[in-house]
Amino acid sequence: MKRFKLSLRLNKLSPYLFAEIDNQKQRLRQQGKALIDLSIGDPDILAPRGMLKVLCRSARLKENQRYALDRGKYSLRGAIKRWFRKRFGVLLSEEREILPLIGSKEGLVHFPLAFVNPQDYIILPSPAYPGYQGAAILAGARIYHLSLKEENNFLPDLERIPLRIRNKAKIIYLNYPNNPTTVLAPPDFLKRVVSFCARYGIIVVYDNAYSEIYFGRKPLSILEIKGAKEIACEFHSFSKTFSMTGFRIGWACGNKKLIDGLLKVKTNVDSGVFSALQDAAAYSLDKEEQYVANLRKTIKRRRDIFLEGIKKLGFEKIWAESTFYVWSKLPSKFHSSLSFCQLLLRKGVVSTPGIGFGSNSDRFVRFALTVDFRQLKQATALMGRI
Ligand SMILES: Cc1ncc(COP(=O)(O)O)c(C=O)c1O
């Protein structure tokens, strides 16, 4: 029988972290173990009711049942334009500067195919959302990892990037509000990013998937920074803002040429976002501001309850500034995030080991606040003193 060998490219991809954890979880559940799942950033809260009504109504219309080719519905791009201007004070053109996506991950992963040749460098923060690593490998790029260090409040030190990398890098991925560390990017850091990348001709892929999940300072768009539209493409998601992870819709916005490049990849790969979903997404942006405000309140209450619980358990350094994650240093007697998470799994709590976000994060663990108050209290009780 003919042997099928995976491509060299695919062999370079490590198994998707969340899929691994999911397998372990399934095994334990099959054995009858009850688990509280704080591992994946998949909200348990119902998506906005009004949006669901629009989706159902719109799905019945014949014109919405056909391929959704081109740049996405004009009406959705218009809603994104209005929302962006209101939220960030940035004016985008619906003609050329906005592109709906099948979830932000789809765009984040396809983006390098438009601009990277084999052997070009992509600069990736570490720790980071694992999707970026997959994007770089699938595009055949070389990766330069830029450490996000605790002492720098998890902002990268751009000056540490060697000159030879600066000159060969095509793209840098940045993500604030940050998954997994939860920190925000201050305006002067974003200004430094824009001037650095403009100087070396590096494209900024700015992942703003968590822009609306904040509790104090409002996160910025990099497009608010002067000069950013020359070099940046920003990614947004309906997944976290409107608890719509399973629906699959997001958007890219920013520099026209960058948007055009991504569109060219996409027209060769997919056939657009379901038109009824585009109507529903536009409705969410226009009408569901209160839903988002309530979501923030709920997540903040969850965060406060959970922090109160885990502080008593021996976790000393904890970050929970934004997003619905809690990022924590392991209690000092632990040295491996994987064995620590396995210990928690045996106690009935699923968490994500820091190592899954980068090799420099093995002394960290991430908890996702995607269960209700009762279960969060139960989780800290199950963890017990560590
Ligand atoms: C930082 C970050 N970016 C992007 C995504 C992808 O979100 P979407 O559901 O829009 O594809 C996630 C999902 O967890 C994420 O954490």
The ligand as an ORCA input file, in Angstrom:
! r2SCAN-3c Opt
* xyz 0 1
  C      -5.524     36.393     20.727
  C      -6.523     35.709     19.885
  N      -6.642     36.078     18.602
  C      -7.524     35.503     17.774
  C      -8.343     34.477     18.227
  C      -9.275     33.833     17.244
  O     -10.579     34.259     17.405
  P     -11.720     33.993     16.297
  O     -12.748     33.188     16.990
  O     -12.177     35.343     15.862
  O     -11.096     33.245     15.160
  C      -8.256     34.059     19.551
  C      -9.105     32.966     20.033
  O      -9.004     32.479     21.126
  C      -7.325     34.692     20.397
  O      -7.201     34.341     21.670
*
